[in-house]
């Protein structure tokens, strides 16, 4: 019981004393018709971890859309600068994604469902206002590792707007 109480106290204190951010990817929402929400928690001034959840609202038949219908992306960011306003970062991520691909067999078109995991990297920059407004821009690529029906490349591109608390 003491160990459980200690773990809960340490977990609560690490969350309450660290800086946290919630963000919405407005570029995906406006251009590609998908929603991506992110949560980021700072470990130190130079590093953070977070998680993003993407849900694609665009129809499968659209000419320009993400291949993934859903994607959960845990990530780790290392910040190369400790400037109060602008920071540059590198990111490593694991993207658990699912969607549909088209396959032509026996003169018919079939939708093949897939679920796969991607490993990738991204780079970006982040602006932090003194009031807590955040704008970050990043781009990167990942590679699906396990499925044969899934796309090989997984993009990670975004323009997030959010709030630090």
For each residue, the residues with C-beta under 8 A, 3 or more apart:
1: 4 5
2: 5 6
3: 6 7
4: 1 7 8
5: 1 2 8 9
6: 2 3 9 10
7: 3 4 10 11
8: 4 5 11 12
9: 5 6 12 13
10: 6 7 13 14
11: 7 8 14 15
12: 8 9 15 16
13: 9 10 16 17
14: 10 11 17 18
15: 11 12 18 20 41
16: 12 13
17: 13 14
18: 14 15 41 42 43
19: 41 42 164 165
20: 15 39 40 41 42 164 165
21: 38 39 40 41 50 134 162 163 164 165
22: 37 38 39 162 163 165
23: 37 38 39 40 134 136 160 161 162 163
24: 29 35 36 37 38 160 161 162
25: 28 29 34 35 36 37 38 52 54 158 159 160
26: 29 30 159 160 161
27: 30 31 32 157 158 159
28: 25 31 32 34 35 36 54 158
29: 24 25 26 32 33 34 35 36
30: 26 27
31: 27 28
32: 27 28 29 56 58 64 65 66
33: 29 56 57 58 62 65
34: 25 28 29 54 55 56 57 58 65 66
35: 24 25 28 29 54 55 57
36: 24 25 28 29 52 53 54 55 158
37: 22 23 24 25 52 53
38: 21 22 23 24 25 50 51 52 53 160 162
39: 20 21 22 23 50 51 52
40: 20 21 23 48 49 50 77
41: 15 18 19 20 21 48 49 50
42: 18 19 20 45 47 48
43: 18 47 48 49
44: 47
45: 42 79 82
46: 78 79 82
47: 42 43 44 76 77 78 79
48: 40 41 42 43 76 77 79
49: 40 41 43 74 75 76 77
50: 21 38 39 40 41 74 75 77
51: 38 39 72 73 74 75
52: 25 36 37 38 39 71 72 73 75
53: 36 37 38 70 71 72 73
54: 25 28 34 35 36 66 68 70 71 72 73
55: 34 35 36 69 70
56: 32 33 34 65 66 68 69 70 99
57: 33 34 35
58: 32 33 34 62 65 66
59: 62 65
60: 65 100 111
61:
62: 33 58 59 65
63:
64: 32
65: 32 33 34 56 58 59 60 62
66: 32 34 54 56 58 71 99 155
67: 99 101 151 154
68: 54 56 71 95 97 98 99 154
69: 55 56 98 99 100
70: 53 54 55 56 97 98 99
71: 52 53 54 66 68 95 96 97 98 154
72: 51 52 53 54 95 96 97
73: 51 52 53 54 93 94 95 96 156
74: 49 50 51 93 94
75: 49 50 51 52 91 92 93 94 122
76: 47 48 49 91 92 93
77: 40 47 48 49 50 89 90 91
78: 46 47 89 90 91
79: 45 46 47 48 82 87 88 89 126
80: 87 88 89 90
81: 86 87 88
82: 45 46 79 87
83: 86 87
84: 128 130
85: 127 128 129
86: 81 83 125 126 127 128
87: 79 80 81 82 83 125 126 128
88: 79 80 81 123 124 125 126
89: 77 78 79 80 123 124 125 126 138
90: 77 78 80 121 122 123
91: 75 76 77 78 121 122 123 124 138 140 156
92: 75 76 120 121
93: 73 74 75 76 118 119 120 121 122 140 142 156
94: 73 74 75 117 118 119
95: 68 71 72 73 117 118 119 120 142 154 156
96: 71 72 73 115 116 117 118
97: 68 70 71 72 115 116 117 118 144 150 154
98: 68 69 70 71 113 114 115 116
99: 56 66 67 68 69 70 113 114 150 151
100: 60 69 111 112 113 114
101: 67 111 112 114 149 150 151
102: 109 110 111 112
103: 109 110 111 112 149
104: 107 108 109 110
105: 108 110
106:
107: 104
108: 104 105
109: 102 103 104
110: 102 103 104 105
111: 60 100 101 102 103
112: 100 101 102 103 149
113: 98 99 100 149
114: 98 99 100 101 147 149 150
115: 96 97 98 147 150
116: 96 97 98 144 145 146 147 150
117: 94 95 96 97 144 145 146
118: 93 94 95 96 97 142 143 144 145 154
119: 93 94 95 142 143 145
120: 92 93 95 140 141 142 143 154 156
121: 90 91 92 93 140 141 142
122: 75 90 91 93 138 139 140 141 156
123: 88 89 90 91 138 139 140
124: 88 89 91 136 137 138 139 140
125: 86 87 88 89 136 137 138
126: 79 86 87 88 89 134 135 136 137
127: 85 86 134 135 136
128: 84 85 86 87 132 133 134 164
129: 85 132 133 134
130: 84
131:
132: 128 129 163 164 165
133: 128 129 161 162 163 164
134: 21 23 126 127 128 129 160 161 162 163 164
135: 126 127 159 160 161
136: 23 124 125 126 127 158 159 160 162
137: 124 125 126 158 159 160
138: 89 91 122 123 124 125 156 157 158 160
139: 122 123 124 156 157 158
140: 91 93 120 121 122 123 124 155 156 157
141: 120 121 122 153 154 155 156
142: 93 95 118 119 120 121 153 154 155 156
143: 118 119 120 152 153 154
144: 97 116 117 118 147 150 151 152 153 154
145: 116 117 118 119
146: 116 117 150
147: 114 115 116 144 150
148:
149: 101 103 112 113 114
150: 97 99 101 114 115 116 144 146 147
151: 67 99 101 144 154
152: 143 144
153: 141 142 143 144
154: 67 68 71 95 97 118 120 141 142 143 144 151
155: 66 140 141 142
156: 73 91 93 95 120 122 138 139 140 141 142
157: 27 138 139 140
158: 25 27 28 36 136 137 138 139
159: 25 26 27 135 136 137
160: 23 24 25 26 38 134 135 136 137 138
161: 23 24 26 133 134 135
162: 21 22 23 24 38 133 134 136
163: 21 22 23 132 133 134
164: 19 20 21 128 132 133 134
165: 19 20 21 22 132
